[in-house]
Amino acid sequence: MTGLFDISGKTILVTGGATGLGRMMAEGLVRAGADVLVTSRNADAAGDAARAMSAWGRCEGIGANLSSAEAATALAAEVKARRKQLHVLVNNAGRTWGAPLESFPDSAWNSVMTVNVQAPFTLVRDLLPLLREGATEADPARVLNVGSMAGMVVERINAYSYAASKAAMHHLSKVMAADLAGDNVAVNTIAPGYFPTRMMAHIRDDDEKLAELAGRVPLGRVGHPDDIAGLCVFLASRASAYMTGALIPVDGGLSGCR
């Protein structure tokens, strides 16, 4: 079993890796020995996060606002300038929008779909040469797309474009997995449930609401950083070499126990 879960020295890009769920994943990957690049819409935030995580290993920050396909292409060019190969691409950067159905704006569709679906597709396309360089038959390169429980089951959160975009990402991942299998590039999707991020701030800071939410989760709590980091390390390691096209919930049983 020695080395089965080892990701030491692997080059990994985590979009949106400076804060929230992305930071949890990036920190776990750095601590496990990977060479991690993190992005943020705010270049200073990316740099600050990278410097903090450099206490445990190698980490660099890149400013990238993935609100257009052109921005995704520019990020890919920046990664190509810094690294000659890429072992893992974690498409985590995302956007949401919540409003009642009657007042949900049309402007909430293009922006959310671009960040959550088009930008990840563009990054896979443009970084494919680096992923091929990092791939072997025994240990494929990986694309880890971050979906959501909201794209699998109905959650009454009034985030219509977000839920639709995550369902689209789940299916797009399967299509890309089929297309890239011959290149030794595995594509899998992580579908997180509720984790203590800024998107949950309105609940996290209210003990009553947090207890109510935890009561809905079969395992009785919201996610911890290690829950998502451990799954990422597994999916980046040789232990998952025979997996592609998978959709993996990490939600305490919310989707699977209904």
N, C-alpha and C positions, 0 to 999 in steps of 0.2 A: 504493500500500500504506500510505501515511501514515494513521495513525489506526485501521487495521484491528484491531490488538490493544490499542488504547488503552482503559483503564478509568478514566481520571482522573475523579474526582468522583462515580463511581458509589457508591451506598450499599449496603453488603454486610453481612449478618449471618452470623457463623460461630459456630455453637454448639460448645461444647467447644473454643473457640479459644485458650485460655490455655496449653495444654500439648500435647505430643505432635504427632500428625499435624495437628490443628487449628491449632496454633501455626505449624507450617510453612506451612500454607495462608494463614493470616491475615497472617503476616509478608510473604509474597510479594505478597499483594493490597495491603497498605499501601505497600510499596515501589513498587508499580506505580501508585500515586496514588489508590487508592480510599479512601472514607470507611468505615472498618470498625468494626463493633460485635462484640465477642467476649464469650462467656459462659463461666462456669465454675460448678461446684457451690459453690465457695468464692468469695465476693464479693471477698475480699482478693486472692486469686490472679488474679481477672479484672482487678481494678484495677492490680495490679503488672504484669501482662502488657501491659495497654493503655498504661501509662506507658512501659514499655520500648520498645514498638513506635512510640510517638508521636515517637521520635527520627527516624523516617523519613517520617512523615505523620500523618494524622488517625486516631485509634483511641480507642474508649471501651470500658470494661468493664462488664458487667452480671452480677450474681450470679443464677444460675438453676439449680436442681436439677430436671432434667427427668424425674423419676421418677414423674410422674403427668400425666394429661391436663390437670388443673387448673393445674399448674405451667407447662405449655406455653402455656395460655391467658393466664396472668399475664405470661409473658415477652412474648407478642404485644402485650398491652396496654402494657407498658413501652416496647416498640419504637415503637408508635403514638404514645406520648406524646413520644418524642424525635425522630422523623422523620415526614415527610409522605408519603414514597414509599420504596420498596425496590426496588433493581434486581436484587439477587441474594440468595437465601437458601441458605446452605450448611448442610445438616443433617448435622453431623459428630459431635455428642455421642453417645457409645455406651457400652455396658456389655457385659462378657463374664463368663463363668464356666467354669472348667475342672475336671473331675473324671472319674474312671473311670465307665464306664456303670453298673456295679453300685452305685455310691454317689452317682450324680448326683441332687441333691435336686430335689423338685418346686418348691421355692421359687426355683430358678434360672430358672424359665420366665417367670412374670409380670413380674418385675423387668427381665429382659433384653428381653422383647418390648415392654414399655411404653416403655423408653428408646429402643430401636433402631427400632421401627416406629410405635407409636401416637403418641408425641410428635412425630416429624417430620410425620406426617399432620395432627395438630392444628395445628402451626405453619403449614403450607401453607394449611389452611382459614382460620385466623384472620388470617393476614397477607395473604390474597388481595387485599383492597382496596388495600394499599400496593403489592403487586406489579403490580396493574393500573395504578396511577398511574405506576409506573416503566417501563411497557412501551410499545413502539411496534412497528409492523409491521416496520420496518427493523432494529430492535434489541430483540427481546423481552426481558422480564424472565426471570430464570433461577432455577430451583430445581436445586441440585446436591446430590443425595443420596449420602452416602458409604456404599457397600456394602462388600464384601470379596471377595477371591479365595476365601475359605472358603465363600462363598455360591454359587460357580460350580463349583468342583471339590472333590474330597474331600481334605482335609488332616487328617492323623491327630493332631489337637490336643485331642481329648476336650472340645470346646466345643460341645455339642449344641444348646443353645438359641441360642447366638451364631450358629452356621452357619445354623440354620433362620431366624433373624430377618433375616440379611443376604440370604438367598434370597428371603424375603418382601418385603424392601425393593426388591430388583431388580425384582420383578414389579409391586409397588405403583407404582413410578416410571413404568413403562410405561402403567399404567392412568391415572395422573394426567396423564401427557403427552398422552394422547388426549383427556382431558376438558378440559384447559386450553389446547389449541392455539388454539381460537377466541378466547381472551382474550389472545393474544400472550404467553403464558407458556410457556417451554420447560423441560422437566424431563428431566434427564440424570443418570446414575449413574456415579460413580467407584468402581472396585473395586481398592483398593490391595492389594499383596502385603506383603512384609516390609520395614518401615521401622524405624529405630532409635528406638523409643518405649519407654515404661515397660512396655508389654505384652510387649516383647521383652527386658526387662532380664536375665532368667535365661539368655538366649542371648548377648546383646550383651557381657556381662562375662566370657564364657568363650570364649577365642580358638579353642579346638578346635571347640566347638559352632558358633561363628559361621562358621568356615571350612567346616564340613560343610554348613551351610545355604547359604552362598554357592555352594558347589559344585553344589547342586541347581538354582540359578537359571541359565537359559541365558546371561544376560548377565554372570554371574559375580560378582554383588555384591548387597547389599541396597540399598534405595532411599535416595536423597539428598533433602534438603529441596527442592532445586530441581526434582526430578522431579515432585513432587506440586504444588508452587507453580506451575510453568509450565503444567501442565494446567489448573489452576484459573483462571489468568489467561486462557488461551485460551477456556475455557468461559464466562467472564464477559464476554468481549469480542464485538464485532461479527463477528469471524472465525468464530464458531460460530452465527451467527444462523439458519442453515438446519438446525440439528440439534435434534432432540427425540426422546425415547424411546430414547436410546442408552445402552448399558452399556459403559464404557471401562475395560479393565484397565490398571493401571500397576504391573506386578509383575515386570518383567524377563524376561517370556516364560514364567513358571511355568504359567500357565493356557493360553496360546495355543500353546505348543510341545509339549504332551503328545499 
